[in-house]
Structure formats: C-alpha cells, structure tokens
Amino acid sequence: QATATDQVVGFGLVAFSLVLFVYYTLWIIILPFIDSNHGIHRYFLPREYAVIIPVVAGLLLVLFIGVFIMVVMWKSRKPAKKSD
Amino acid sequence: MTKLGQWLCGLALLGSAWAALALAPPGLRLPAPYRQALLPLPVYLLVAFGCYSLATVGYRLATFNDCEEAAAELQEHISAARADLRRRGLRF
C-alpha cells in the first residue's frame, strides 16, 4: 500500500513533469510563432539554451548513473575478495 | 520483423524526414518560424519522452497497491506444486 510520503512524492513527480512538458512545449513549439516584441518572451531564455540545458542535464544524469554504478560495484567487490 | 527492427525502422524514417527538412534544400525551404520550431525537434521529443516516463513512474508510485489476488493465486500455485512433488515421492 502506498504511504502518504509515496503519494506526495509520486504526485509531485507527475506535477513536475507536467509543468516541465507544458513550459518546454511553449518554449520550443509555440514561441517561434509569436511576435518577437511580445511581452511573453521575457519569461524564456534565449533559444540556444532550449538545446544546451537538456543536453547538459542528460550528460550530468549519465555521469551520475555511471559514478553510482561504479561506487556500488566497487563496494560490493571488496567483501568478496576478502572471503576468497 | 522484431520489435527492435520496427522501432529502428520508424526512427530512421522520422530521422531522415527531419534531416531532409532541417538541411533545407532550395526547394524545401520552410518559413522562418517553422524552421525555428523544427530544428530542436529531436531534443523536444526526447524531453517529452522523459516527461512521460517521469510522470508514469510518479503515478505508479502514488497509486502503488497490494496485489491480494495475485498473492492468493501464487499461494495456490505453490500448494499445487507441493502436492504434485509429494505425489512423485519427493520429501521436503
């Protein structure tokens, strides 16, 4: 059964991904069709960042996963060596 | 065709269509707003897929539940297997 913490975290993840999706869709798909001196452009970074930020975030994520797996494997190998 | 082959085929089709439009040969030049929306489209699709995955994980986490029917079914299978093994003379 999902506890209250699980529900908060789960619906938080859903809300975060929905907000991210709506904002990114506005940024990438809608914004080029809006006049460039419209006030809405103040709420968005320049367009280059729409590609740079996801790429950097993806690289950081892959790096984090790699370091995590490395640490876990390294930790789990030490006791096995001792028992040999 | 395997599932992997289907996915690779679809991705190759989409990718070549995107490349054909993004490289912009003289006959296929789109108006500027469409080009601006088109160029980051692969990254956009990737981000959309990431959002969908994150939302699925979050939703499943929030509505996680005990599977009582499946537990009963599994117990039934276990007792059936025990009875069968005992019938064949296995002691445990």
Backbone of each chain as nested JSON, in Angstrom:
{
  "chains": [
    {"id": "A", "residues": [
      {"number": 1, "name": "GLN", "atoms": {"N": [0.839, -1.204, 0.0], "CA": [0.0, 0.0, 0.0], "C": [0.875, 1.256, 0.0]}},
      {"number": 2, "name": "ALA", "atoms": {"N": [0.525, 2.246, -0.809], "CA": [1.336, 3.456, -0.895], "C": [1.118, 4.313, 0.351]}},
      {"number": 3, "name": "THR", "atoms": {"N": [2.223, 4.704, 0.998], "CA": [2.092, 5.569, 2.158], "C": [1.877, 7.013, 1.718]}},
      {"number": 4, "name": "ALA", "atoms": {"N": [1.657, 7.891, 2.72], "CA": [1.422, 9.307, 2.394], "C": [2.645, 9.903, 1.713]}},
      {"number": 5, "name": "THR", "atoms": {"N": [3.85, 9.523, 2.187], "CA": [5.071, 10.05, 1.571], "C": [5.16, 9.623, 0.114]}},
      {"number": 6, "name": "ASP", "atoms": {"N": [4.847, 8.337, -0.139], "CA": [4.879, 7.845, -1.519], "C": [3.952, 8.671, -2.397]}},
      {"number": 7, "name": "GLN", "atoms": {"N": [2.734, 8.945, -1.864], "CA": [1.767, 9.681, -2.676], "C": [2.241, 11.093, -2.944]}},
      {"number": 8, "name": "VAL", "atoms": {"N": [2.821, 11.744, -1.909], "CA": [3.308, 13.113, -2.106], "C": [4.408, 13.115, -3.163]}},
      {"number": 9, "name": "VAL", "atoms": {"N": [5.374, 12.191, -3.01], "CA": [6.485, 12.153, -3.966], "C": [5.979, 11.812, -5.364]}},
      {"number": 10, "name": "GLY", "atoms": {"N": [5.059, 10.834, -5.453], "CA": [4.568, 10.407, -6.759], "C": [3.824, 11.503, -7.478]}},
      {"number": 11, "name": "PHE", "atoms": {"N": [2.869, 12.138, -6.787], "CA": [2.124, 13.201, -7.461], "C": [2.998, 14.429, -7.681]}},
      {"number": 12, "name": "GLY", "atoms": {"N": [4.0, 14.617, -6.817], "CA": [4.968, 15.676, -7.073], "C": [5.714, 15.439, -8.373]}},
      {"number": 13, "name": "LEU", "atoms": {"N": [6.13, 14.182, -8.606], "CA": [6.811, 13.851, -9.862], "C": [5.891, 14.104, -11.052]}},
      {"number": 14, "name": "VAL", "atoms": {"N": [4.609, 13.689, -10.918], "CA": [3.661, 13.894, -12.017], "C": [3.517, 15.387, -12.305]}},
      {"number": 15, "name": "ALA", "atoms": {"N": [3.325, 16.185, -11.232], "CA": [3.128, 17.626, -11.42], "C": [4.371, 18.254, -12.039]}},
      {"number": 16, "name": "PHE", "atoms": {"N": [5.566, 17.858, -11.548], "CA": [6.806, 18.428, -12.079], "C": [6.937, 18.13, -13.564]}},
      {"number": 17, "name": "SER", "atoms": {"N": [6.657, 16.869, -13.953], "CA": [6.833, 16.523, -15.362], "C": [5.791, 17.231, -16.223]}},
      {"number": 18, "name": "LEU", "atoms": {"N": [4.573, 17.407, -15.704], "CA": [3.561, 18.133, -16.481], "C": [3.98, 19.588, -16.697]}},
      {"number": 19, "name": "VAL", "atoms": {"N": [4.435, 20.233, -15.611], "CA": [4.856, 21.633, -15.725], "C": [6.007, 21.751, -16.714]}},
      {"number": 20, "name": "LEU", "atoms": {"N": [6.986, 20.834, -16.592], "CA": [8.137, 20.867, -17.483], "C": [7.703, 20.701, -18.934]}},
      {"number": 21, "name": "PHE", "atoms": {"N": [6.769, 19.759, -19.162], "CA": [6.312, 19.497, -20.527], "C": [5.615, 20.723, -21.114]}},
      {"number": 22, "name": "VAL", "atoms": {"N": [4.731, 21.342, -20.325], "CA": [3.987, 22.497, -20.832], "C": [4.946, 23.652, -21.129]}},
      {"number": 23, "name": "TYR", "atoms": {"N": [5.882, 23.903, -20.193], "CA": [6.812, 25.021, -20.379], "C": [7.696, 24.786, -21.598]}},
      {"number": 24, "name": "TYR", "atoms": {"N": [8.187, 23.544, -21.739], "CA": [9.102, 23.26, -22.846], "C": [8.361, 23.303, -24.178]}},
      {"number": 25, "name": "THR", "atoms": {"N": [7.09, 22.826, -24.182], "CA": [6.308, 22.898, -25.411], "C": [6.09, 24.349, -25.822]}},
      {"number": 26, "name": "LEU", "atoms": {"N": [5.729, 25.201, -24.848], "CA": [5.585, 26.624, -25.137], "C": [6.861, 27.175, -25.739]}},
      {"number": 27, "name": "TRP", "atoms": {"N": [7.989, 26.819, -25.093], "CA": [9.276, 27.384, -25.48], "C": [9.652, 26.975, -26.908]}},
      {"number": 28, "name": "ILE", "atoms": {"N": [9.495, 25.665, -27.211], "CA": [10.003, 25.154, -28.481], "C": [8.995, 25.344, -29.601]}},
      {"number": 29, "name": "ILE", "atoms": {"N": [7.729, 24.992, -29.34], "CA": [6.771, 24.886, -30.44], "C": [5.989, 26.186, -30.643]}},
      {"number": 30, "name": "ILE", "atoms": {"N": [5.573, 26.827, -29.55], "CA": [4.661, 27.964, -29.692], "C": [5.42, 29.27, -29.92]}},
      {"number": 31, "name": "LEU", "atoms": {"N": [6.546, 29.425, -29.201], "CA": [7.218, 30.721, -29.167], "C": [7.678, 31.233, -30.538]}},
      {"number": 32, "name": "PRO", "atoms": {"N": [8.159, 30.378, -31.471], "CA": [8.574, 30.93, -32.766], "C": [7.439, 31.608, -33.528]}},
      {"number": 33, "name": "PHE", "atoms": {"N": [6.194, 31.257, -33.202], "CA": [5.081, 31.823, -33.956], "C": [4.536, 33.096, -33.309]}},
      {"number": 34, "name": "ILE", "atoms": {"N": [5.128, 33.498, -32.176], "CA": [4.669, 34.716, -31.513], "C": [5.623, 35.847, -31.849]}},
      {"number": 35, "name": "ASP", "atoms": {"N": [5.047, 36.996, -32.073], "CA": [5.83, 38.169, -32.462], "C": [6.967, 38.411, -31.483]}},
      {"number": 36, "name": "SER", "atoms": {"N": [8.176, 38.739, -32.007], "CA": [9.362, 38.748, -31.151], "C": [9.379, 39.935, -30.195]}},
      {"number": 37, "name": "ASN", "atoms": {"N": [8.501, 40.94, -30.346], "CA": [8.484, 42.005, -29.336], "C": [7.298, 41.872, -28.393]}},
      {"number": 38, "name": "HIS", "atoms": {"N": [6.682, 40.669, -28.399], "CA": [5.615, 40.386, -27.445], "C": [6.216, 40.179, -26.059]}},
      {"number": 39, "name": "GLY", "atoms": {"N": [5.467, 40.567, -25.014], "CA": [5.999, 40.512, -23.66], "C": [6.312, 39.113, -23.161]}},
      {"number": 40, "name": "ILE", "atoms": {"N": [5.7, 38.098, -23.765], "CA": [5.886, 36.736, -23.262], "C": [7.331, 36.288, -23.396]}},
      {"number": 41, "name": "HIS", "atoms": {"N": [8.077, 36.897, -24.307], "CA": [9.468, 36.478, -24.498], "C": [10.338, 36.786, -23.295]}},
      {"number": 42, "name": "ARG", "atoms": {"N": [9.858, 37.639, -22.394], "CA": [10.657, 37.94, -21.205], "C": [10.77, 36.731, -20.284]}},
      {"number": 43, "name": "TYR", "atoms": {"N": [9.803, 35.812, -20.36], "CA": [9.789, 34.688, -19.427], "C": [10.583, 33.49, -19.917]}},
      {"number": 44, "name": "PHE", "atoms": {"N": [11.263, 33.613, -21.049], "CA": [12.013, 32.486, -21.594], "C": [13.439, 32.919, -21.89]}},
      {"number": 45, "name": "LEU", "atoms": {"N": [14.377, 31.983, -21.676], "CA": [15.772, 32.245, -22.026], "C": [15.905, 32.255, -23.546]}},
      {"number": 46, "name": "PRO", "atoms": {"N": [17.067, 32.732, -24.043], "CA": [17.289, 32.644, -25.498], "C": [17.19, 31.212, -26.0]}},
      {"number": 47, "name": "ARG", "atoms": {"N": [16.913, 31.062, -27.285], "CA": [16.585, 29.734, -27.824], "C": [17.743, 28.741, -27.748]}},
      {"number": 48, "name": "GLU", "atoms": {"N": [18.996, 29.203, -27.759], "CA": [20.102, 28.231, -27.703], "C": [20.01, 27.387, -26.45]}},
      {"number": 49, "name": "TYR", "atoms": {"N": [19.56, 28.031, -25.361], "CA": [19.516, 27.301, -24.088], "C": [18.481, 26.179, -24.108]}},
      {"number": 50, "name": "ALA", "atoms": {"N": [17.505, 26.248, -25.029], "CA": [16.5, 25.182, -25.112], "C": [17.146, 23.862, -25.506]}},
      {"number": 51, "name": "VAL", "atoms": {"N": [18.316, 23.916, -26.168], "CA": [19.026, 22.677, -26.507], "C": [20.151, 22.417, -25.51]}},
      {"number": 52, "name": "ILE", "atoms": {"N": [20.853, 23.509, -25.102], "CA": [22.038, 23.319, -24.259], "C": [21.645, 22.733, -22.911]}},
      {"number": 53, "name": "ILE", "atoms": {"N": [20.57, 23.249, -22.302], "CA": [20.208, 22.793, -20.952], "C": [19.846, 21.308, -20.932]}},
      {"number": 54, "name": "PRO", "atoms": {"N": [18.968, 20.813, -21.84], "CA": [18.686, 19.375, -21.798], "C": [19.916, 18.513, -22.05]}},
      {"number": 55, "name": "VAL", "atoms": {"N": [20.796, 18.937, -22.973], "CA": [21.982, 18.128, -23.259], "C": [22.879, 18.064, -22.028]}},
      {"number": 56, "name": "VAL", "atoms": {"N": [23.113, 19.22, -21.385], "CA": [23.951, 19.236, -20.182], "C": [23.306, 18.408, -19.074]}},
      {"number": 57, "name": "ALA", "atoms": {"N": [21.972, 18.533, -18.933], "CA": [21.283, 17.759, -17.895], "C": [21.405, 16.269, -18.169]}},
      {"number": 58, "name": "GLY", "atoms": {"N": [21.271, 15.87, -19.452], "CA": [21.407, 14.461, -19.799], "C": [22.808, 13.954, -19.52]}},
      {"number": 59, "name": "LEU", "atoms": {"N": [23.827, 14.763, -19.87], "CA": [25.208, 14.345, -19.61], "C": [25.446, 14.188, -18.113]}},
      {"number": 60, "name": "LEU", "atoms": {"N": [24.933, 15.146, -17.317], "CA": [25.095, 15.057, -15.864], "C": [24.414, 13.798, -15.332]}},
      {"number": 61, "name": "LEU", "atoms": {"N": [23.22, 13.502, -15.877], "CA": [22.49, 12.315, -15.421], "C": [23.281, 11.052, -15.723]}},
      {"number": 62, "name": "VAL", "atoms": {"N": [23.802, 10.953, -16.967], "CA": [24.58, 9.769, -17.338], "C": [25.822, 9.659, -16.461]}},
      {"number": 63, "name": "LEU", "atoms": {"N": [26.478, 10.797, -16.212], "CA": [27.674, 10.802, -15.353], "C": [27.315, 10.318, -13.954]}},
      {"number": 64, "name": "PHE", "atoms": {"N": [26.2, 10.829, -13.425], "CA": [25.766, 10.441, -12.079], "C": [25.482, 8.941, -12.015]}},
      {"number": 65, "name": "ILE", "atoms": {"N": [24.755, 8.425, -13.035], "CA": [24.427, 6.993, -13.046], "C": [25.708, 6.173, -13.124]}},
      {"number": 66, "name": "GLY", "atoms": {"N": [26.647, 6.622, -13.976], "CA": [27.895, 5.885, -14.109], "C": [28.662, 5.854, -12.805]}},
      {"number": 67, "name": "VAL", "atoms": {"N": [28.788, 7.011, -12.143], "CA": [29.517, 7.069, -10.869], "C": [28.817, 6.199, -9.836]}},
      {"number": 68, "name": "PHE", "atoms": {"N": [27.484, 6.265, -9.82], "CA": [26.714, 5.473, -8.847], "C": [26.967, 3.981, -9.043]}},
      {"number": 69, "name": "ILE", "atoms": {"N": [26.879, 3.518, -10.3], "CA": [27.1, 2.089, -10.574], "C": [28.532, 1.704, -10.206]}},
      {"number": 70, "name": "MET", "atoms": {"N": [29.484, 2.602, -10.536], "CA": [30.877, 2.309, -10.22], "C": [31.059, 2.147, -8.711]}},
      {"number": 71, "name": "VAL", "atoms": {"N": [30.495, 3.084, -7.947], "CA": [30.644, 3.023, -6.481], "C": [30.007, 1.75, -5.942]}},
      {"number": 72, "name": "VAL", "atoms": {"N": [28.802, 1.416, -6.437], "CA": [28.105, 0.228, -5.931], "C": [28.897, -1.036, -6.242]}},
      {"number": 73, "name": "MET", "atoms": {"N": [29.4, -1.13, -7.489], "CA": [30.155, -2.329, -7.852], "C": [31.444, -2.424, -7.057]}},
      {"number": 74, "name": "TRP", "atoms": {"N": [32.091, -1.258, -6.869], "CA": [33.358, -1.246, -6.148], "C": [33.152, -1.685, -4.704]}},
      {"number": 75, "name": "LYS", "atoms": {"N": [32.038, -1.189, -4.11], "CA": [31.751, -1.561, -2.722], "C": [31.438, -3.039, -2.598]}},
      {"number": 76, "name": "SER", "atoms": {"N": [30.688, -3.577, -3.557], "CA": [30.253, -4.966, -3.413], "C": [31.364, -5.95, -3.769]}},
      {"number": 77, "name": "ARG", "atoms": {"N": [32.456, -5.472, -4.371], "CA": [33.534, -6.395, -4.717], "C": [34.479, -6.611, -3.556]}},
      {"number": 78, "name": "LYS", "atoms": {"N": [34.59, -5.619, -2.667], "CA": [35.587, -5.719, -1.588], "C": [35.374, -6.917, -0.661]}},
      {"number": 79, "name": "PRO", "atoms": {"N": [34.144, -7.119, -0.115], "CA": [33.982, -8.277, 0.779], "C": [34.165, -9.602, 0.053]}},
      {"number": 80, "name": "ALA", "atoms": {"N": [33.831, -9.639, -1.258], "CA": [34.006, -10.884, -1.995], "C": [35.489, -11.257, -2.063]}},
      {"number": 81, "name": "LYS", "atoms": {"N": [36.355, -10.24, -2.18], "CA": [37.785, -10.522, -2.257], "C": [38.296, -11.07, -0.934]}},
      {"number": 82, "name": "LYS", "atoms": {"N": [37.757, -10.499, 0.173], "CA": [38.228, -10.926, 1.48], "C": [37.887, -12.394, 1.736]}},
      {"number": 83, "name": "SER", "atoms": {"N": [36.715, -12.81, 1.223], "CA": [36.284, -14.173, 1.525], "C": [37.044, -15.195, 0.695]}},
      {"number": 84, "name": "ASP", "atoms": {"N": [37.762, -14.741, -0.322], "CA": [38.499, -15.698, -1.158], "C": [39.649, -16.348, -0.403]}}
    ]},
    {"id": "B", "residues": [
      {"number": 1, "name": "MET", "atoms": {"N": [9.369, -9.209, -38.646], "CA": [10.295, -8.181, -38.136], "C": [10.156, -8.096, -36.616]}},
      {"number": 2, "name": "THR", "atoms": {"N": [11.26, -8.016, -35.934], "CA": [11.189, -7.925, -34.47], "C": [10.736, -6.537, -34.052]}},
      {"number": 3, "name": "LYS", "atoms": {"N": [10.429, -6.43, -32.757], "CA": [10.0, -5.13, -32.235], "C": [11.128, -4.103, -32.373]}},
      {"number": 4, "name": "LEU", "atoms": {"N": [12.358, -4.57, -32.109], "CA": [13.5, -3.654, -32.234], "C": [13.63, -3.151, -33.664]}},
      {"number": 5, "name": "GLY", "atoms": {"N": [13.438, -4.093, -34.63], "CA": [13.538, -3.691, -36.023], "C": [12.493, -2.661, -36.382]}},
      {"number": 6, "name": "GLN", "atoms": {"N": [11.269, -2.87, -35.874], "CA": [10.203, -1.899, -36.158], "C": [10.559, -0.519, -35.623]}},
      {"number": 7, "name": "TRP", "atoms": {"N": [11.051, -0.504, -34.378], "CA": [11.383, 0.793, -33.786], "C": [12.509, 1.472, -34.541]}},
      {"number": 8, "name": "LEU", "atoms": {"N": [13.557, 0.69, -34.884], "CA": [14.685, 1.28, -35.618], "C": [14.214, 1.814, -36.963]}},
      {"number": 9, "name": "CYS", "atoms": {"N": [13.32, 1.061, -37.624], "CA": [12.808, 1.471, -38.929], "C": [12.043, 2.792, -38.795]}},
      {"number": 10, "name": "GLY", "atoms": {"N": [11.137, 2.86, -37.804], "CA": [10.371, 4.086, -37.609], "C": [11.261, 5.262, -37.279]}},
      {"number": 11, "name": "LEU", "atoms": {"N": [12.256, 5.019, -36.406], "CA": [13.166, 6.105, -36.026], "C": [13.96, 6.581, -37.237]}},
      {"number": 12, "name": "ALA", "atoms": {"N": [14.4, 5.626, -38.074], "CA": [15.169, 6.005, -39.259], "C": [14.314, 6.832, -40.21]}},
      {"number": 13, "name": "LEU", "atoms": {"N": [13.044, 6.424, -40.38], "CA": [12.138, 7.188, -41.242], "C": [11.969, 8.611, -40.726]}},
      {"number": 14, "name": "LEU", "atoms": {"N": [11.626, 8.714, -39.419], "CA": [11.429, 10.042, -38.835], "C": [12.696, 10.873, -38.922]}},
      {"number": 15, "name": "GLY", "atoms": {"N": [13.842, 10.227, -38.602], "CA": [15.109, 10.955, -38.618], "C": [15.449, 11.469, -39.998]}},
      {"number": 16, "name": "SER", "atoms": {"N": [15.194, 10.635, -41.038], "CA": [15.554, 11.106, -42.378], "C": [14.6, 12.211, -42.832]}},
      {"number": 17, "name": "ALA", "atoms": {"N": [13.319, 12.109, -42.427], "CA": [12.385, 13.185, -42.773], "C": [12.826, 14.489, -42.105]}},
      {"number": 18, "name": "TRP", "atoms": {"N": [13.23, 14.358, -40.806], "CA": [13.672, 15.56, -40.097], "C": [14.918, 16.146, -40.748]}},
      {"number": 19, "name": "ALA", "atoms": {"N": [15.875, 15.239, -41.112], "CA": [17.124, 15.725, -41.705], "C": [16.842, 16.4, -43.045]}},
      {"number": 20, "name": "ALA", "atoms": {"N": [15.914, 15.805, -43.822], "CA": [15.604, 16.392, -45.13], "C": [15.054, 17.799, -44.962]}},
      {"number": 21, "name": "LEU", "atoms": {"N": [14.206, 17.994, -43.94], "CA": [13.64, 19.331, -43.743], "C": [14.654, 20.279, -43.105]}},
      {"number": 22, "name": "ALA", "atoms": {"N": [15.485, 19.732, -42.171], "CA": [16.397, 20.607, -41.438], "C": [17.557, 21.068, -42.304]}},
      {"number": 23, "name": "LEU", "atoms": {"N": [18.006, 20.204, -43.232], "CA": [19.124, 20.604, -44.084], "C": [18.693, 21.621, -45.135]}},
      {"number": 24, "name": "ALA", "atoms": {"N": [17.359, 21.709, -45.349], "CA": [16.783, 22.763, -46.173], "C": [17.389, 22.86, -47.571]}},
      {"number": 25, "name": "PRO", "atoms": {"N": [17.084, 21.878, -48.448], "CA": [17.431, 22.065, -49.865], "C": [16.595, 23.206, -50.424]}},
      {"number": 26, "name": "PRO", "atoms": {"N": [17.062, 23.825, -51.52], "CA": [16.404, 25.044, -52.022], "C": [14.908, 24.884, -52.257]}},
      {"number": 27, "name": "GLY", "atoms": {"N": [14.468, 23.689, -52.693], "CA": [13.051, 23.539, -52.98], "C": [12.193, 23.402, -51.741]}},
      {"number": 28, "name": "LEU", "atoms": {"N": [12.851, 23.093, -50.6], "CA": [12.084, 22.722, -49.406], "C": [12.244, 23.722, -48.279]}},
      {"number": 29, "name": "ARG", "atoms": {"N": [12.555, 24.974, -48.613], "CA": [12.836, 25.923, -47.541], "C": [11.541, 26.341, -46.861]}},
      {"number": 30, "name": "LEU", "atoms": {"N": [11.477, 26.095, -45.543], "CA": [10.277, 26.445, -44.789], "C": [10.351, 27.884, -44.324]}},
      {"number": 31, "name": "PRO", "atoms": {"N": [9.206, 28.49, -43.989], "CA": [9.237, 29.836, -43.388], "C": [9.976, 29.819, -42.057]}},
      {"number": 32, "name": "ALA", "atoms": {"N": [10.519, 30.972, -41.662], "CA": [11.425, 31.042, -40.51], "C": [10.836, 30.475, -39.213]}},
      {"number": 33, "name": "PRO", "atoms": {"N": [9.582, 30.808, -38.828], "CA": [9.069, 30.25, -37.56], "C": [9.034, 28.73, -37.574]}},
      {"number": 34, "name": "TYR", "atoms": {"N": [8.645, 28.123, -38.708], "CA": [8.599, 26.672, -38.782], "C": [9.993, 26.088, -38.64]}},
      {"number": 35, "name": "ARG", "atoms": {"N": [10.985, 26.742, -39.26], "CA": [12.372, 26.261, -39.143], "C": [12.833, 26.338, -37.699]}},
      {"number": 36, "name": "GLN", "atoms": {"N": [12.507, 27.448, -37.024], "CA": [12.936, 27.588, -35.623], "C": [12.307, 26.528, -34.739]}},
      {"number": 37, "name": "ALA", "atoms": {"N": [11.076, 26.136, -35.058], "CA": [10.44, 25.091, -34.256], "C": [10.96, 23.714, -34.649]}},
      {"number": 38, "name": "LEU", "atoms": {"N": [11.377, 23.578, -35.897], "CA": [11.768, 22.262, -36.397], "C": [13.149, 21.855, -35.906]}},
      {"number": 39, "name": "LEU", "atoms": {"N": [14.077, 22.805, -35.855], "CA": [15.473, 22.428, -35.591], "C": [15.65, 21.732, -34.243]}},
      {"number": 40, "name": "PRO", "atoms": {"N": [15.062, 22.215, -33.135], "CA": [15.262, 21.462, -31.876], "C": [14.262, 20.35, -31.672]}},
      {"number": 41, "name": "LEU", "atoms": {"N": [13.573, 19.897, -32.727], "CA": [12.501, 18.912, -32.547], "C": [12.983, 17.588, -31.94]}},
      {"number": 42, "name": "PRO", "atoms": {"N": [14.146, 17.026, -32.347], "CA": [14.578, 15.77, -31.706], "C": [14.785, 15.919, -30.208]}},
      {"number": 43, "name": "VAL", "atoms": {"N": [15.409, 17.028, -29.789], "CA": [15.593, 17.257, -28.358], "C": [14.238, 17.392, -27.681]}},
      {"number": 44, "name": "TYR", "atoms": {"N": [13.317, 18.069, -28.382], "CA": [11.986, 18.237, -27.802], "C": [11.304, 16.89, -27.589]}},
      {"number": 45, "name": "LEU", "atoms": {"N": [11.407, 16.008, -28.605], "CA": [10.777, 14.687, -28.463], "C": [11.415, 13.913, -27.32]}},
      {"number": 46, "name": "LEU", "atoms": {"N": [12.729, 14.029, -27.197], "CA": [13.431, 13.348, -26.103], "C": [12.939, 13.857, -24.752]}},
      {"number": 47, "name": "VAL", "atoms": {"N": [12.811, 15.189, -24.63], "CA": [12.348, 15.768, -23.362], "C": [10.91, 15.33, -23.079]}},
      {"number": 48, "name": "ALA", "atoms": {"N": [10.073, 15.289, -24.143], "CA": [8.685, 14.877, -23.948], "C": [8.627, 13.434, -23.474]}},
      {"number": 49, "name": "PHE", "atoms": {"N": [9.478, 12.585, -24.061], "CA": [9.5, 11.181, -23.633], "C": [9.965, 11.072, -22.182]}},
      {"number": 50, "name": "GLY", "atoms": {"N": [10.973, 11.892, -21.823], "CA": [11.438, 11.882, -20.436], "C": [10.336, 12.312, -19.485]}},
      {"number": 51, "name": "CYS", "atoms": {"N": [9.575, 13.337, -19.867], "CA": [8.464, 13.799, -19.026], "C": [7.439, 12.693, -18.859]}},
      {"number": 52, "name": "TYR", "atoms": {"N": [7.118, 12.007, -19.968], "CA": [6.134, 10.933, -19.899], "C": [6.623, 9.829, -18.968]}},
      {"number": 53, "name": "SER", "atoms": {"N": [7.898, 9.456, -19.074], "CA": [8.429, 8.394, -18.225], "C": [8.364, 8.8, -16.757]}},
      {"number": 54, "name": "LEU", "atoms": {"N": [8.779, 10.047, -16.497], "CA": [8.778, 10.535, -15.115], "C": [7.356, 10.54, -14.549]}},
      {"number": 55, "name": "ALA", "atoms": {"N": [6.395, 10.987, -15.369], "CA": [5.011, 11.032, -14.901], "C": [4.488, 9.623, -14.645]}},
      {"number": 56, "name": "THR", "atoms": {"N": [4.86, 8.668, -15.511], "CA": [4.408, 7.286, -15.307], "C": [4.96, 6.728, -14.004]}},
      {"number": 57, "name": "VAL", "atoms": {"N": [6.266, 6.942, -13.788], "CA": [6.888, 6.447, -12.552], "C": [6.2, 7.073, -11.342]}},
      {"number": 58, "name": "GLY", "atoms": {"N": [5.973, 8.395, -11.389], "CA": [5.35, 9.075, -10.261], "C": [3.948, 8.578, -10.011]}},
      {"number": 59, "name": "TYR", "atoms": {"N": [3.167, 8.403, -11.096], "CA": [1.788, 7.965, -10.931], "C": [1.735, 6.563, -10.355]}},
      {"number": 60, "name": "ARG", "atoms": {"N": [2.581, 5.665, -10.86], "CA": [2.593, 4.291, -10.341], "C": [3.054, 4.269, -8.89]}},
      {"number": 61, "name": "LEU", "atoms": {"N": [3.998, 5.169, -8.56], "CA": [4.459, 5.223, -7.171], "C": [3.326, 5.689, -6.257]}},
      {"number": 62, "name": "ALA", "atoms": {"N": [2.545, 6.681, -6.713], "CA": [1.496, 7.239, -5.861], "C": [0.339, 6.256, -5.698]}},
      {"number": 63, "name": "THR", "atoms": {"N": [0.071, 5.437, -6.729], "CA": [-1.081, 4.527, -6.654], "C": [-0.633, 3.088, -6.453]}},
      {"number": 64, "name": "PHE", "atoms": {"N": [0.546, 2.926, -5.842], "CA": [1.059, 1.58, -5.59], "C": [0.135, 0.852, -4.635]}},
      {"number": 65, "name": "ASN", "atoms": {"N": [-0.106, -0.44, -4.901], "CA": [-1.094, -1.156, -4.105], "C": [-0.655, -2.592, -3.862]}},
      {"number": 66, "name": "ASP", "atoms": {"N": [-1.256, -3.195, -2.813], "CA": [-1.038, -4.628, -2.59], "C": [-1.806, -5.419, -3.639]}},
      {"number": 67, "name": "CYS", "atoms": {"N": [-1.197, -6.512, -4.122], "CA": [-1.868, -7.337, -5.127], "C": [-2.36, -8.596, -4.427]}},
      {"number": 68, "name": "GLU", "atoms": {"N": [-3.566, -8.516, -3.8], "CA": [-4.005, -9.649, -2.989], "C": [-4.441, -10.825, -3.843]}},
      {"number": 69, "name": "GLU", "atoms": {"N": [-5.069, -10.538, -4.988], "CA": [-5.478, -11.643, -5.859], "C": [-4.265, -12.404, -6.361]}},
      {"number": 70, "name": "ALA", "atoms": {"N": [-3.239, -11.649, -6.771], "CA": [-2.041, -12.297, -7.288], "C": [-1.37, -13.109, -6.197]}},
      {"number": 71, "name": "ALA", "atoms": {"N": [-1.384, -12.612, -4.952], "CA": [-0.782, -13.363, -3.843], "C": [-1.523, -14.666, -3.628]}},
      {"number": 72, "name": "ALA", "atoms": {"N": [-2.885, -14.618, -3.653], "CA": [-3.67, -15.839, -3.469], "C": [-3.377, -16.83, -4.581]}},
      {"number": 73, "name": "GLU", "atoms": {"N": [-3.274, -16.312, -5.822], "CA": [-3.005, -17.191, -6.958], "C": [-1.64, -17.853, -6.808]}},
      {"number": 74, "name": "LEU", "atoms": {"N": [-0.661, -17.07, -6.338], "CA": [0.683, -17.614, -6.174], "C": [0.704, -18.689, -5.097]}},
      {"number": 75, "name": "GLN", "atoms": {"N": [-0.005, -18.424, -3.989], "CA": [-0.084, -19.438, -2.923], "C": [-0.705, -20.723, -3.456]}},
      {"number": 76, "name": "GLU", "atoms": {"N": [-1.735, -20.559, -4.3], "CA": [-2.392, -21.719, -4.904], "C": [-1.401, -22.516, -5.751]}},
      {"number": 77, "name": "HIS", "atoms": {"N": [-0.629, -21.808, -6.557], "CA": [0.371, -22.483, -7.403], "C": [1.371, -23.23, -6.54]}},
      {"number": 78, "name": "ILE", "atoms": {"N": [1.795, -22.582, -5.44], "CA": [2.806, -23.21, -4.594], "C": [2.254, -24.49, -3.992]}},
      {"number": 79, "name": "SER", "atoms": {"N": [0.982, -24.444, -3.493], "CA": [0.448, -25.656, -2.864], "C": [0.228, -26.739, -3.909]}},
      {"number": 80, "name": "ALA", "atoms": {"N": [-0.156, -26.342, -5.14], "CA": [-0.334, -27.339, -6.2], "C": [1.008, -28.006, -6.512]}},
      {"number": 81, "name": "ALA", "atoms": {"N": [2.07, -27.195, -6.579], "CA": [3.39, -27.757, -6.887], "C": [3.849, -28.683, -5.77]}},
      {"number": 82, "name": "ARG", "atoms": {"N": [3.595, -28.284, -4.515], "CA": [3.977, -29.134, -3.383], "C": [3.255, -30.481, -3.455]}},
      {"number": 83, "name": "ALA", "atoms": {"N": [1.934, -30.413, -3.741], "CA": [1.151, -31.654, -3.792], "C": [1.678, -32.55, -4.906]}},
      {"number": 84, "name": "ASP", "atoms": {"N": [1.986, -31.937, -6.047], "CA": [2.475, -32.722, -7.174], "C": [3.807, -33.379, -6.837]}},
      {"number": 85, "name": "LEU", "atoms": {"N": [4.723, -32.595, -6.23], "CA": [6.039, -33.146, -5.887], "C": [5.896, -34.255, -4.851]}},
      {"number": 86, "name": "ARG", "atoms": {"N": [4.962, -34.065, -3.876], "CA": [4.787, -35.094, -2.858], "C": [4.25, -36.374, -3.497]}},
      {"number": 87, "name": "ARG", "atoms": {"N": [3.385, -36.205, -4.476], "CA": [2.817, -37.366, -5.154], "C": [3.919, -38.155, -5.866]}},
      {"number": 88, "name": "ARG", "atoms": {"N": [4.937, -37.436, -6.347], "CA": [6.036, -38.12, -7.035], "C": [7.088, -38.639, -6.075]}},
      {"number": 89, "name": "GLY", "atoms": {"N": [6.843, -38.493, -4.777], "CA": [7.743, -39.119, -3.819], "C": [8.895, -38.236, -3.387]}},
      {"number": 90, "name": "LEU", "atoms": {"N": [8.774, -36.899, -3.588], "CA": [9.852, -36.025, -3.118], "C": [9.559, -35.609, -1.684]}},
      {"number": 91, "name": "ARG", "atoms": {"N": [10.561, -35.719, -0.828], "CA": [10.372, -35.332, 0.561], "C": [11.002, -33.976, 0.797]}},
      {"number": 92, "name": "PHE", "atoms": {"N": [10.275, -33.05, 1.448], "CA": [10.876, -31.755, 1.778], "C": [10.242, -31.181, 3.016]}}
    ]}
  ]
}
